[in-house]
Amino acid sequence: MSIDVRPSPQALETLNWDKGDGLLPAVVQDADTLQVLMLGYVSAESLAATLAIGHMTFFSRSKQRLWTKGEQSGNVLAVQSISVDCDADTLLVLARPAGPTCHTGAESCFDGAPKDFLGGLDQLVAVREALRPSGSYTTSLFEGGIRRIAQKVGEEGVETALAGVAQDDEALLGEASDLLYHLLVLLRARGLSLEDARDVLEKRHR
């Protein structure tokens, strides 16, 4: 897989390894929900391994060896991007977890770490689109085809607009939630995602 290393590959060559005696802290966030998952430490060797295999690899200070997150559990962290801070002594890693990150079975090693629910829902829709589990409403939408999904988006859009002018806040929020969900399904049916829509908004904002 390709890893988008930001701000540039050259930045990795100027990392300040001396400050931490050859180790740098790496904060890992979920690429979709932006939830902080864990903090680990990387060496030059473990960072090279991360870039080579695409899965987050740390240096274990207790075992004094490299370890790839999920090497036993299978709950690997698929790296999407690596950013370097202003002092070149800390990394911010965006990754997609294959399962719970914490050894306790929790999503995050930080209890109650905030996350973007909509981003997580978008990924769940992607899983439903790929696996098509029976009995799932999302599956029935995908199997109904683009026209059916688009029709549902249109219906929910009208209902949201009507709720906005003729109903209370609870009704408006309910209809808006239905609209957002069906819009995520429509995007996936076209091979797109919430992130793609966010990118357009960010470009417009600039």
Stockholm file with secondary structure:
# STOCKHOLM 1.0

chainA/1-206         MSIDVRPSPQALETLNWDKGDGLLPAVVQDADTLQVLMLGYVSAESLAATLAIGHMTFFSRSKQRLWTKGEQSGNVLAVQSISVDCDADTLLVLARPAGPTCHTGAESCFDGAPKDFLGGLDQLVAVREALRPSGSYTTSLFEGGIRRIAQKVGEEGVETALAGVAQDDEALLGEASDLLYHLLVLLRARGLSLEDARDVLEKRHR
#=GR chainA/1-206 SS CCCEESSCHHHHHTCCCGGGTTCEEEEEEETTTCCEEEEEEECHHHHHHHHHHSBCEEEETTTTEEEETTTTTSCCEEEEEEEECTTSSCEEEEEEESSCCSTTSCSCSSTTCCCCHHHHHHHHHHHHHHHCCTTCHHHHHHHHCHHHHHHHHHHHHHHHHHHHHHSCHHHHHHHHHHHHHHHHHHHHHTTCCHHHHHHHHHHHHC
#=GC SS_cons         CCCEESSCHHHHHTCCCGGGTTCEEEEEEETTTCCEEEEEEECHHHHHHHHHHSBCEEEETTTTEEEETTTTTSCCEEEEEEEECTTSSCEEEEEEESSCCSTTSCSCSSTTCCCCHHHHHHHHHHHHHHHCCTTCHHHHHHHHCHHHHHHHHHHHHHHHHHHHHHSCHHHHHHHHHHHHHHHHHHHHHTTCCHHHHHHHHHHHHC
//
